[in-house]
Amino acid sequence: MTILVVNNHGGAIFSLLPLADKVEPSILHQYFYTSHNILIQGLCVAHGIKHLHVKTKAEFEDALRLAQHEQVDCMVEIDSSIDANANFHSILRKHSLRAVKDAMKYLPNGDAIKDEHYLYKIRRMNCLRYRIALSSPPTSASVGDNHEEFYKEGFIISLILEDGSVGFGEVAPIEIHKENLVDAEYQLRFLVHIMQQVNISCFLSLLKGTFSYWIWNELGIVPSSIFPSVRCGLEMAILNAIAAAKGSNLLTLLHPRISEKDKCETSSVQVCALLDSNGSPTDVANVAATLVEEGFSAIKLKVARRNNPKQDAMVIKEVRKKVGCQIILRADANQKWTYEEAIEFSSLVKDSNLQFLEEPVKDEDDIVKFCEESGLPVALDETIDKIQENPLEMLVKFTHPGIVAVVIKPSVVGGFENAALIGRWAHQLGKMAVVSAAFESSLSLSAYAQFSSYLEMLSFDTMNKLHAKEVPSVAHGLGTYRWLKEDVTSNSLLIGCNPHSGFVEASVANASRLLHNFQVNQNVICDIIDEEPVLKYQLKVELSSLSCSFEVQETGQKTNDNVLVFLHGFLGAGEDWSPIMKSFSGSARCISVDLPGHGKSIIHGVNDACDEPCLSMEIIADIFHQLLHQITPAKVTLVGYSMGARIALYLALRFSSKIKGAVLISGSPGLKDKLSRKIRAAKDDSRASSIISHGLESFLNSWYAGDLWKSLRSHPHFTRITANRSQHEDLQSLAKMLPGLSIGRQPSLWEDLPNCRTPLLIIHGEKDAKFKKIAQEIVNTVRSGMGNNQEKVNIDIHEVVEIPNCGHAAHLENPLPVVAALRRFLTTL
């Protein structure tokens, strides 16, 4: 739903205002001008938009509330005066100039306000892997009877700025979601490599799309491709680093309008206890009573873990009877019940005064129906965990008043920006926003305590704008601190009974101090992820009259038998693979090679006067076969893109004894008919001549203007990528490679594919329709050769993976899903 605001006498038509981000009229942004009332009315009629006419601020606010309540698109026309507008702008301009003049007095050089005042630069990032003991298994875990010790594992991000300021973040994936610790580690290794010398802006703390914008434009990564826990840890580290650089804290950074002293000295966050509900109803009730004695004002009980809902209902009733009516009780079914089971439970506990029941049903489409039939208040948890992308679009169907709360785990919804977006949505609809931990350490708990306080301040602001009555404080889900037998820091977050309120609370001041003075407990650290060194060297291969000196880059363990060899595409270089190679440096020996004529690789013995290309696919394959034997006597896994993918496939078919597996990104086995090959060969001959005749820069402009690169052209790093393409030392050999390895001259490999027994991973971009079709044809052709039953058992060794939000150059446009697909493939090998 959108609201368009217009001024009908030459004033401003303000920006489209999303309902989820409704603000006071005084801070709406100017959009365009009109004085034609008939145009306004015509637009409304043509598009079915509700037209409201107002004269005063009160009428304007009423119109906004009406549009929100009725959930309709609306155009609000404000009746004003040109003279009044001009007078107002004159006064505003005069005061603005005076304010700027006064502010300039306090700057060291008033004529040179530089970006450095607003930007910070990252010097480096590193990660520590930790393992801390828990007193009992997490409520989300499935644990057998033989387990006596329980642990939580994760990573501590350390982000160091150029000025020496340090920010810490925690990456701690929860085992019931789509990512795990190994997935997170690969992404962190990738980020460690690309994070150096990256600018960050203090505006990231606005949490209104600024992080997503920064991730895409500065890092060149599709924001949705970062795992939720990794993004949460990254955001936490960046926000803490900015706060440290400003001499502030996380809460003040997020909500600067109130002084740091007012917020931190008096602020605290109520904590809800978490109870696993094991044991008899009496046993659970006694534990709940103990928690009340400790000062907990709210308790959440896990349900849907017994044989039937009746047993869970008995527990709830017994607990309510034991703790009395003043204590807040919540229940959490974790989407484990069918609709019928949830209804049965609700009918049995309707008099137990539950504040809400979290995720009562398996099917999210039944949630609203459950609210209407049961009358029991409901909270969303796992449902919002699945909506990292465009959360507001997904939340539209959950505006029902029976849904009274959202439980937000920042490490599961994808960080503080998404968490704040969901929280604001809840506030505007009068719902509670409950921040919940996922058994993280005091590092995250300290950040969550300040973030919880921030959300409560936002709630208060929203209630003021809507002239609603003040709502009581929310008990947040930070009770998982009771599971921590060890911690990543020697001084854990102070959570205890506040003598003034009598409730168990987390101190915001203590959380701020912990983050400001954070010290790692080295006893729980088991590994360090730092920037991996890159070894560069030359390898020489001689074949007949040809001699090739290859530029090689290597990272990872030299002694590792798991060897990955990366082959770039035409105009690329081995450097293209550096971030992906760094992702695998902890588990493999990674090697990239500048193809002949590319980068710093040089070929000797090429006859420049010869009209026929002498660098054929057969010759290049023979050269590479020798090169692979120089690299290692063991088998290797090839990863190739475009031209590199064609070379990799040729090697996998011709030299299968040397190739363990092949990953083909946007690769083709060749053209099937002779006419197509002849036309393509002639076209590549012409392109090669163009490189020599008009120079590489002109050729690059023409090459990347093609439809194949439409998606790449929209990438924020496109200029940087193409600039790197101009750095080739042997232009003559580069020009020879294009016709020599032309897909028009390459032997068609389609006939050989049915005999392929080397595992293949075929990757294509979602927007690359041509190679999407080729990828499926490859795997179908390969599988057609699986003749007997024994071979059909291994049919899954060949796989096609589509990478979302990218085109032909998937490894450059959206690298993290490529890393994930490659990791899964290597695991199967």
PyMOL commands that set and color helices and strands:
alter all, ss='L'
color gray80, all
select helices_A, chain A and resi 19-21+25-27+37-47+57-70+82-104+115-117+181-194+202-206+210-217+223-225+228-245+250-254+260-266+281-294+309-323+339-349+364-374+382-385+391-398+410-413+416-428+442-465+479-483+508-516+522-524+574-583+617-631+643-654+674-694+696-703+707-713+718-724+731-740+753-755+769-784+789-792+795-797+810-813+815-828
alter helices_A, ss='H'
color red, helices_A
select strands_A, chain A and resi 2-7+12-14+17-18+30-33+50-54+74-78+119-134+150-161+166-171+199-201+268-270+273-275+298-302+328-332+354-358+378-380+403-408+432-435+495-497+504-507+525-529+535-543+546-555+563-567+589-593+602-604+636-641+659-665+760-765+798-803
alter strands_A, ss='S'
color yellow, strands_A
deselect
rebuild
show_as cartoon
